[in-house]
């Protein structure tokens, strides 16, 4: 009976047969030794990413051996078993650390950025990031590392997808390994500093771009601009450090304005014109810290500023952004001052409580309710209440909190004459429907009769 032979994961000869370019960097002694082994059938086409990851890592670990003895010793000591991947990654990092200091620095920068970036980075974005030095006022093309160098110093842990030009780790297990083992403890703090330094370049002194064409040109000229604008605060939140670079940036209105355009300008369709100009203005540093949830910097600024309740061009306050995004500590810091309007409304009549209830931020809702200064039933312009939004979006815990105050009007009607029960029923949130019915309001009984006639969920 014939059987299909599948190659072993440690079959170096097969890896070389499907990756001919690997031969270019293999010493003669290794080639001779590998050729003495029986090659795997050329008809076998395994999933390289999964089946041969370990083999590729092993290959990278022996490629520098100069004698047959050293090669065979290395082959005998290759890790096997359940811990093989982790050991192979540890071995790879050991090889990284044994390089010259410049190579080690480059490798650590590359790996740190790839591992901790909020989204995949293109090669040109990563080059731009690594080329930034604190104190720079203009980009320096002479400080950009070559892509080949970025890959070669990382001991086979990094690869480039040539279709998307994304530079990434070789496998998802590589990401998992680095997440479980803290190799770069200051990564987020360092990345925030680089992003802020980038956004503080002299060319951003002019503020936001006055047209779509100029904005798109800025995105092209400054490859890291999009990532830096979207994620400096993310890294700041997890880095939890306060540096002079950040504090100076928050005080420079024009540069801050340019970063906000990079963050909020969104081309929604192909012919979407003037999209870059439809961005909020009068956004302060406090607005941005509240938006991202950067706690340590917020503590520092609140000690000196008097703008904790400042409104942007849409009428939104820092507290509004903190509650919308679920940043409980930021909300606590703002409320502790005692000068913040808890029920402040934006142009659509939305309050901090409305934003928090819509997004289901239970801890933030609880915090707002405990101030005893918030109007639980304050309506937006469309006459919808916090309870209406919580019911529609299935946030049962938030509905509990609102009902527990005894102040939420279960029968309130919006501009379409709909109640919280109506929204919950239409969205299929049966538990919330039952929770609202348990209040035994007369109007609810009538509505429930209608719901039972028209809803499949009852």
C-alpha positions in Angstrom: 0.0 0.0 0.0 1.4 3.4 -1.0 1.5 6.2 1.6 2.2 9.9 1.1 5.3 10.8 2.9 5.2 14.2 4.6 8.5 15.9 5.4 9.6 16.2 9.0 9.7 19.7 10.5 13.4 19.4 11.1 14.2 18.5 7.4 16.7 21.1 6.6 17.2 19.7 3.1 13.6 20.2 2.2 13.6 23.8 3.4 16.6 24.4 1.2 14.9 22.7 -1.7 11.9 25.1 -1.5 14.0 28.2 -0.6 16.9 28.1 -3.0 18.0 31.6 -2.0 18.9 30.1 1.4 21.9 28.4 -0.2 23.6 31.7 -0.8 24.3 32.2 2.9 25.1 28.6 3.8 28.7 27.7 4.4 30.1 24.9 2.2 30.4 22.5 5.2 26.6 22.8 5.8 25.8 22.3 2.2 27.9 19.1 2.0 26.3 17.8 5.2 22.7 18.6 4.1 23.3 16.9 0.7 24.2 13.7 2.5 20.6 13.5 3.7 17.8 12.2 1.6 15.7 15.1 0.2 11.9 15.1 0.7 9.7 14.5 -2.4 9.4 17.6 -4.5 5.7 17.0 -5.0 5.0 17.8 -1.3 3.7 21.3 -0.9 3.3 21.9 2.9 2.1 25.1 4.5 5.4 26.8 4.9 4.2 29.3 7.5 3.1 26.6 9.9 4.9 23.3 9.2 8.3 24.8 8.5 8.6 27.7 10.9 10.6 25.6 13.4 12.8 24.3 10.6 13.5 27.8 9.4 14.4 28.9 12.9 16.7 25.9 13.2 18.2 26.8 9.8 19.0 30.3 11.0 20.6 28.9 14.1 23.2 26.7 12.3 23.9 28.8 9.2 27.0 30.4 10.8 28.7 27.2 11.7 32.2 26.9 10.0 33.1 23.2 10.5 31.3 20.0 10.1 31.8 19.2 13.8 30.3 22.5 14.9 27.4 21.9 12.5 26.7 18.4 13.8 26.9 19.6 17.4 24.4 22.3 16.6 22.1 19.8 14.9 22.2 17.5 17.9 21.3 20.3 20.3 18.3 21.6 18.3 15.3 21.9 20.6 12.5 19.4 20.2 9.2 18.7 22.0 6.5 21.1 23.3 9.0 23.8 24.3 10.8 23.7 20.9 9.3 27.0 19.6 9.9 28.9 22.8 13.5 27.6 22.9 14.1 28.4 19.3 12.9 32.0 19.9 15.1 32.3 23.0 18.0 31.0 20.9 17.2 33.6 18.2 17.3 36.4 20.7 20.6 35.1 22.1 22.0 35.4 18.6 20.6 38.9 18.3 22.3 39.9 21.5 25.7 38.5 20.4 26.0 40.9 17.5 27.9 44.1 17.4 26.3 47.0 19.4 24.9 48.8 16.3 23.2 45.6 15.1 21.8 44.9 18.5 20.3 48.4 18.8 18.8 48.1 15.3 17.3 44.7 16.0 15.8 45.7 19.3 14.2 48.8 17.7 12.8 46.7 14.8 11.4 44.0 17.1 10.1 46.4 19.7 8.1 48.4 17.1 6.7 45.4 15.3 5.7 43.7 18.5 4.1 46.7 20.2 2.7 48.6 17.2 -1.1 49.0 17.3 -1.4 48.0 13.7 0.9 46.4 11.1 3.6 48.7 9.8 4.9 49.0 6.2 8.7 48.9 5.7 8.8 52.7 5.0 6.8 53.5 8.1 9.2 51.4 10.2 12.2 53.0 8.6 10.8 56.4 9.3 10.2 55.5 13.0 13.6 54.1 13.6 15.2 57.0 11.9 13.8 59.5 14.4 16.0 60.7 17.3 14.7 62.7 20.2 15.4 66.4 19.6 15.1 66.2 15.8 13.3 69.0 14.2 13.4 67.7 10.6 13.6 64.2 9.2 17.1 62.9 8.2 17.1 60.6 5.2 20.7 59.6 6.1 19.5 58.1 9.3 17.1 55.6 7.7 18.1 51.9 8.0 18.0 49.7 5.0 15.1 47.1 4.9 17.6 44.3 4.3 19.6 45.4 7.3 16.5 45.5 9.5 15.7 41.9 8.6 19.2 40.5 8.7 19.9 41.7 12.3 16.8 40.0 13.6 18.0 36.4 13.4 15.1 35.2 11.1 12.4 36.5 13.4 11.2 39.1 10.9 9.9 38.9 7.3 8.4 41.2 4.7 5.1 40.5 2.9 6.1 41.7 -0.6 2.5 42.2 -1.7 1.5 44.6 1.1 5.1 45.7 2.0 4.2 44.9 5.6 7.1 44.0 7.8 6.1 41.6 10.5 7.1 38.7 12.7 7.5 35.3 11.0 4.6 33.7 12.7 1.7 34.4 15.2 3.5 32.2 17.7 6.4 34.6 17.6 4.1 37.5 18.8 2.7 35.3 21.5 6.2 34.4 22.7 7.2 38.0 23.0 4.0 39.0 24.7 4.6 36.3 27.4 8.2 37.3 27.9 8.9 41.0 28.5 11.8 41.8 26.3 11.2 45.5 25.9 9.7 46.9 29.1 9.9 50.6 28.0 8.6 50.0 24.5 5.4 52.0 24.8 7.1 54.9 26.5 9.8 55.0 23.8 7.3 54.7 21.0 5.2 57.6 22.4 8.3 59.7 22.5 9.2 58.9 18.9 5.7 59.6 17.7 5.6 63.0 19.6 9.0 63.9 18.3 7.8 63.2 14.7 4.6 65.2 15.1 6.8 68.1 16.5 8.8 68.4 13.3 9.2 72.0 12.0 7.0 71.3 9.0 4.0 70.8 11.2 4.4 74.3 12.6 1.9 75.5 10.0 -0.9 73.5 11.6 -3.5 71.6 9.7 -3.5 71.6 5.9 -6.0 73.9 4.2 -7.0 71.4 1.4 -7.3 67.7 0.8 -4.5 67.8 -1.8 -2.1 69.3 0.7 -3.2 66.9 3.5 -2.6 63.9 1.2 0.8 65.2 0.2 1.7 65.5 3.8 0.7 61.9 4.3 3.0 60.9 1.4 6.0 63.0 2.5 5.8 61.9 6.1 5.2 58.1 6.1 4.9 57.8 9.9 2.4 60.8 10.2 -0.7 58.6 10.0 0.5 56.1 12.6 2.0 58.7 14.9 -1.2 60.9 14.9 -3.5 57.9 15.6 -1.4 56.2 18.2 0.9 58.5 20.2 -1.8 58.6 22.9 -2.2 54.8 22.9 1.5 54.3 23.6 1.3 57.1 26.1 -1.5 55.4 28.0 0.4 52.1 28.3 3.8 53.8 28.8 2.5 55.9 31.7 5.5 58.2 31.7 5.6 62.0 31.5 8.4 63.6 29.4 9.2 67.1 28.4 8.7 66.1 24.7 5.1 65.4 25.4 4.4 68.4 27.6 5.9 70.8 25.0 3.9 69.1 22.2 0.6 69.6 24.1 1.4 73.3 24.5 2.1 73.9 20.7 -1.3 74.6 19.3 -0.4 74.4 15.6 1.5 71.1 15.9 -1.3 69.7 18.0 -3.8 70.8 15.4 -1.8 69.1 12.6 -1.8 65.8 14.6 -5.6 66.1 15.2 -6.2 66.4 11.5 -4.1 63.3 10.9 -6.2 61.5 13.6 -9.7 62.6 12.6 -9.6 63.3 8.9 -11.3 60.4 7.2 -12.0 59.9 3.5 -15.2 57.8 3.6 -15.7 57.4 -0.1 -13.7 57.9 -3.3 -15.1 61.2 -4.2 -15.4 62.5 -0.7 -14.3 66.1 -1.1 -13.2 68.5 1.6 -13.0 65.7 4.1 -9.7 66.9 5.6 -11.4 70.2 6.5 -14.3 68.5 8.4 -12.2 68.2 11.5 -12.9 69.6 15.0 -11.1 72.7 16.0 -10.3 74.2 19.4 -9.1 70.9 20.7 -6.8 71.4 23.7 -4.1 69.1 25.1 -6.6 68.1 27.8 -9.1 67.0 25.1 -6.4 64.7 23.6 -5.2 63.3 26.9 -8.9 62.5 27.8 -9.5 61.0 24.3 -6.6 58.6 24.6 -6.7 58.1 28.4 -3.1 59.3 29.2 -3.4 59.4 32.9 0.0 60.5 34.2 0.2 63.5 31.8 -3.3 64.4 32.7 -2.4 64.6 36.4 0.4 67.0 35.7 -1.5 69.3 33.4 -4.5 69.5 35.7 -2.3 71.0 38.4 -1.7 74.1 36.3 -4.4 74.5 33.8 -7.8 76.2 34.1 -9.2 74.6 31.0 -10.5 71.4 32.4 -14.0 72.2 31.1 -13.0 73.8 27.8 -15.2 73.1 24.8 -14.0 72.3 21.3 -15.8 73.5 18.1 -18.4 70.8 18.6 -19.1 71.7 22.2 -17.4 68.7 23.7 -15.4 68.8 26.9 -12.5 66.6 28.0 -14.9 64.7 30.3 -17.1 63.9 27.3 -14.2 62.2 25.5 -13.1 60.4 28.7 -16.6 58.9 29.3 -17.1 58.0 25.6 -13.9 56.0 25.6 -14.3 54.4 29.0 -11.3 56.1 30.7 -12.5 55.9 34.3 -9.3 57.3 35.9 -9.3 60.3 33.6 -13.0 60.9 34.4 -12.2 60.7 38.2 -9.4 63.2 37.8 -11.6 65.7 36.1 -14.6 65.2 38.4 -12.3 65.6 41.5 -11.6 69.2 40.5 -15.2 70.1 41.2 -15.5 72.7 38.5 -16.5 70.4 35.7 -20.1 70.5 34.3 -21.2 66.9 34.5 -24.2 67.5 32.3 -22.4 69.6 29.7 -24.0 69.2 26.3 -22.4 69.3 22.8 -24.1 70.5 19.6 -26.3 67.5 19.4 -27.3 67.7 23.1 -25.1 64.7 24.1 -23.9 64.6 27.7 -21.0 62.6 29.2 -23.5 60.1 30.6 -25.1 59.6 27.2 -21.7 58.8 25.6 -20.9 56.4 28.5 -24.2 54.6 28.4 -24.3 54.2 24.6 -20.8 52.5 24.7 -21.6 50.4 27.8 -18.9 51.7 30.1 -20.3 50.4 33.3 -17.6 51.7 35.6 -17.8 55.2 34.1 -21.6 55.2 34.3 -21.4 54.2 38.0 -18.8 56.9 38.6 -21.0 59.6 37.1 -24.1 58.5 39.0 -22.2 58.5 42.3 -21.5 62.2 41.9 -25.2 62.8 42.5 -24.8 65.8 40.2 -25.8 64.1 37.0 -29.3 64.3 35.4 -30.1 60.7 34.7 -32.9 61.5 32.2 -31.3 64.5 30.4 -32.2 64.1 26.7 -30.2 64.8 23.6 -31.8 66.8 20.7 -33.4 63.7 19.4 -35.0 63.3 22.8 -33.3 60.0 23.5 -32.2 59.3 27.1 -29.2 57.3 28.5 -31.6 54.5 29.3 -32.8 54.4 25.7 -29.2 54.0 24.4 -28.2 51.4 27.0 -31.4 49.4 26.2 -30.9 49.5 22.4 -27.2 48.5 22.6 -27.7 45.6 25.0 -25.8 47.0 28.0 -27.7 45.2 30.7 -25.4 46.2 33.6 -25.8 49.8 32.6 -29.6 49.5 32.5 -29.5 48.0 36.0 -27.5 51.0 37.2 -29.8 53.5 35.7 -33.0 51.9 37.0 -31.4 51.6 40.4 -31.3 55.4 40.8 -35.1 55.4 40.6 -34.9 58.5 38.4 -34.8 57.0 35.0 -38.1 57.4 33.1 -38.8 54.0 31.6 -41.7 55.4 29.5 -39.7 58.3 28.0 -40.3 58.8 24.3 -37.8 60.0 21.7 -38.6 62.1 18.6 -39.8 59.0 16.8 -42.2 58.3 19.7 -40.2 55.2 20.8 -39.5 54.1 24.3 -36.4 52.2 25.7 -38.5 49.0 25.6 -39.2 49.5 21.9 -35.5 49.9 21.2 -34.5 46.9 23.3 -37.2 44.6 21.7 -36.3 45.6 18.2 -32.6 44.9 18.9 -33.4 41.5 20.3 -32.2 42.1 23.9 -34.6 39.8 25.7 -33.1 40.1 29.1 -33.3 43.9 29.0 -36.9 43.7 27.8 -37.7 41.5 30.8 -35.8 43.9 33.1 -37.8 46.9 31.9 -41.1 44.9 32.2 -40.2 44.1 35.8 -40.7 47.8 36.6 -44.4 47.2 36.0 -45.1 50.6 34.5 -48.6 50.8 33.0 -47.4 52.1 29.7 -45.0 49.3 29.5 -47.8 46.8 29.7 -49.5 48.3 26.7 -46.3 48.4 24.7 -45.5 44.8 25.6 -48.8 43.7 24.2 -47.8 45.4 20.9 -44.4 43.8 21.0 -45.9 40.3 21.5 -48.0 40.7 18.5 -45.2 41.9 16.2 -41.9 40.5 17.6 -40.7 36.9 17.0 -38.6 37.0 20.2 -41.6 36.8 22.5 
